[in-house]
Amino acid sequence: MNVPPDLETLINKRLSTGGYDSVEDVLRAALEAQDEESWTEEERVALSAHIEEGYQQAERGELIDGAQARCEIQAMKDDWRLSNGDGPSC
């Protein structure tokens, strides 16, 4: 498969953030984002409530540093992988 240089740059930029483990993860996230039309109203309301909760926590100064956030997210990903029959990523 030939990937245009500008698309390869975008993929590599996403990979460098540490938020993705592979090119497949980047592409899957992009395609899922395009499929927002499939979200139910209930899912949208829940997401909005979650974002609002985070905003309110930030307003109250209840923030964690980036390293702790990455650690917690990695733990959630590992838990998810284990529940789906995969091993931890590390």
Stockholm file with secondary structure:
# STOCKHOLM 1.0

chainA/1-90         MNVPPDLETLINKRLSTGGYDSVEDVLRAALEAQDEESWTEEERVALSAHIEEGYQQAERGELIDGAQARCEIQAMKDDWRLSNGDGPSC
#=GR chainA/1-90 SS CCCCHHHHHHHHHHHHTTSCSSHHHHHHHHHHHHTGGGCCHHHHHHHHHHHHHHHHHHHTTCCCCHHHHHHHHHHHHHHHHHHTTCCCCC
#=GC SS_cons        CCCCHHHHHHHHHHHHTTSCSSHHHHHHHHHHHHTGGGCCHHHHHHHHHHHHHHHHHHHTTCCCCHHHHHHHHHHHHHHHHHHTTCCCCC
//
